[in-house]
């Protein structure tokens, strides 16, 4: 419900924005754009054709430029940066948090990167270099090194005095982290605890040591899973020696979850989640052509199987009419299994320890569905063509293809994962090939054996 309302809001904003742009009145456009959050502006920019996008980008409040750049895909960001001069880029990114700046800095021109680094104080420059030293999609790359730490041998009064001297806290701070003299993570203390206990209370009496820290090398999906499992708002990040390096907050995890959802949805069609909706025709054609070519090659394989039974098709025309049903039903069944598998692999729920049980379960489901659907189809075919033999053949072929689809739906993504490929990206092509080939082969093969005299 909330997602539907968000989509309706975006569509309404886009319609109002487009109408204002078409009328040439930039005043209303500026007012509309600057009532939105940076994330909403980014979403609208991605929804606009390049010419209108350029106009709107020029109307965005300069204070929001950096945050907007964080919230758009790589291709759109590349185009927006091209519209800015170096001084504008430096001004846009200089106030970003270290983790957000780390996401942007590698997309900036080399000359601009140098200016950005020179504009930073030594402490923040070292923090940025530290974050950039970790691989993408790891906790180290996601973390913000700006954390507030306290010692266990102090009191609440001392900590509150320190916080007042500090003047401000990093965004999304719900806990302070307790560390040893060697800066090793010992636990956390909630801000609410500081406010509700006596000033003389020792910090070591309030330490919550139940929340485990996240290893700096943990991959992004695993970080998101831990936040989801434990309902964390923030979590500390440590190295192999338990030295506190930074923290990850829930806003970063929401971005991970959204990116995972977009990746699974678009990869199933062979697309990149960072592709611009209005990317140049030549670039979009080049990207998609490779996967479509692979699909074309697999389609020839299915056609070759049909060609093996050309004589059968010449004699029984009804087979040509019914063939798509068997293949199509297998493809739909396989897609259902594949969706479950890709999600399970992404969440870490499927592996070598349980795939046999999952395969057995899906095989049973496919068999029961095949029998049920085969029976319905057999009745329809008998009423249509008045052939009991043809009805039996298509019912059996449908059941065989349902079983093939279930087996392929489980094994194809697992095999691709083991070979180092992204299951979401290529599984559907191979699954379609299996269901088409097995559907045509089983139906036409059984027809050749039992229907031709």
Buried (B, 14 or more C-beta within 10 A) or exposed (E): EEEEEEEEEBEEBBEEBBEBBEEEEBEBBBEBBEEBEBBBBBBBBBBBEEEBBBEBBEBBEEEBBBBBBBBBBEBBBEBBBEEBEBEBBBBBBBEBBBBBBBBBBEEBEEEBBEBBBEEBEEEBBEBBEBBBEBEEBBBBBBBBBBBBEBBBEBBBEBBEEEBEEEEEEBEBBBBBBBBBEEBBBBBBBEBEBBEEBEEEBBBBEBBEEEBEBBBBEBBBBBBBBBBEEEEBEBBBBBBEEBBBBBBBBBBBBEBBBEBBEBBBEBBBEBBBBBBBEBBEEEEBEEBBEEBEEBBEEBEEEBEEBBEEBEEBBEEBEBBEEBBEBBBBBBBEBBBBBBBBBBBBBBBEEBEEEEBEEBBEEBBEBBBEBBBEBBBEBBEBBBEEBEBEEBBBBBBBBBBBBBBBBBBBBBBBBBBBBEEEEBBBBBBBBBBBBBBBBBBBBBBBBBBBEEBEE
